[in-house]
Amino acid sequence: MGAGVTQDLVAHGHDVVLVDRSDGVLAAAKEEIDRYALMARLLGRDAPESDAVSGAVSYGSALECLQDVEFVIENITEDWDLKKEIYPVLDRVCPAEAVFAANTSAIPITRLAALTARADRVLGMHFMNPVPLKKTVEVIRGWHTGDAAVERALQLLAATGKEGIVVKDSPGFVSNRVLMLTVNEAIYLVHDGVASARDVDQIFRSCFGHPMGPLETADLIGLDTILLSVEVLYREFGDSKYRPCPLLKQMVDAGLFGRKNGHGFYQYS
Ligand SMILES: NC(=O)c1ccc[n+]([C@@H]2O[C@H](COP(=O)([O-])OP(=O)(O)OC[C@H]3O[C@@H](n4cnc5c(N)ncnc54)[C@H](O)[C@@H]3O)[C@@H](O)[C@H]2O)c1
């Protein structure tokens, strides 16, 4: 998601500092960002030249690289134990006026904000995948989020041709409270032998006109991210309707993460 957000911001003239703890991920992200810019130009879209893209993005593995930024969009793994470590560091490293936007699938924004001394400048920005192609972003207002931070987030989105829909803080917000339940239940249908993944997806495409079925969507999001998100919902609501399907857990244990590594409910490449 970090690479997708970067592609979109750079395409709209912003400078980005992309941080990941893994050098391998940074190298792959650079390749993807450069390839995306090249493809956009080949397709005749209004996209920056390769040199401009290279100049607009800097890469680093330490959060200290973010010391001069105005706006942070945090996209690390959907894992509370990881996220809770970085917010106090971001708070210390980044300029006092910087806004922190968490691109989380389900983790409460109010809890992330409480890790900082700037809760009025912390909000959620739930981007959809692939980021450059999705025109709407769920903007989540935490308990203490101020109007000024929401306004800055909406302006940033507007500058990238996107609309923000502001919702209140609740685990999974609007989109994933519904989507994760649907995806998990679709996986149960395959697990229970009611239908194949292909047939489940075909029913959603043909009967309801969805562009993608729930299992194709799961592969696109990443089965590891789906499992982590369903686990957050299960823990937060304490409601058995969010219990993760054993097939989902087994596929993640087996290293089937979906499109990102070529194997999921479908094979890629
Ligand atoms: N995948 C989607 O379609 C999607 C959509 C909307 C929101 N999200 C949310 O966006 C976030 C990222 O999702 P993803 O699918 O890209 O996850 P991912 O697990 O594929 O990538 C997360 C990246 O974070 C890095 N990371 C982990 N801990 C770090 C740390 N302490 N410092 C620096 N880097 C660190 C990892 O190296 C990894 O490259 C999650 O919170 C997820 O719920 C994902």
The ligand as an ORCA input file, in Angstrom:
! r2SCAN-3c Opt
* xyz 0 1
  N      -3.678     -4.488      1.177
  C      -4.744     -3.720      1.033
  O      -5.505     -3.845      0.061
  C      -5.055     -2.643      2.043
  C      -6.091     -1.741      1.779
  C      -6.331     -0.708      2.696
  C      -5.575     -0.604      3.842
  N      -4.586     -1.522      4.088
  C      -3.796     -1.347      5.317
  O      -2.570     -0.758      4.944
  C      -1.527     -1.254      5.798
  C      -0.467     -1.923      4.938
  O      -1.080     -2.991      4.207
  P      -0.220     -3.892      3.198
  O      -1.182     -4.850      2.590
  O       0.596     -3.005      2.334
  O       0.721     -4.645      4.246
  P       2.060     -5.472      3.981
  O       2.180     -6.342      5.186
  O       2.064     -6.064      2.617
  O       3.216     -4.356      4.006
  C       3.529     -3.674      5.191
  C       4.951     -3.144      5.128
  O       5.243     -2.538      6.407
  C       6.618     -2.756      6.673
  N       6.836     -2.581      8.108
  C       6.370     -3.353      9.117
  N       6.769     -2.867     10.309
  C       7.517     -1.752     10.050
  C       8.202     -0.812     10.863
  N       8.192     -0.901     12.186
  N       8.855      0.200     10.259
  C       8.872      0.296      8.898
  N       8.235     -0.559      8.083
  C       7.556     -1.574      8.644
  C       6.877     -4.169      6.173
  O       8.256     -4.380      5.917
  C       6.015     -4.230      4.906
  O       6.763     -3.896      3.754
  C      -2.187     -2.224      6.787
  O      -2.499     -1.570      7.981
  C      -3.438     -2.653      6.033
  O      -4.457     -3.092      6.896
  C      -4.296     -2.518      3.208
*
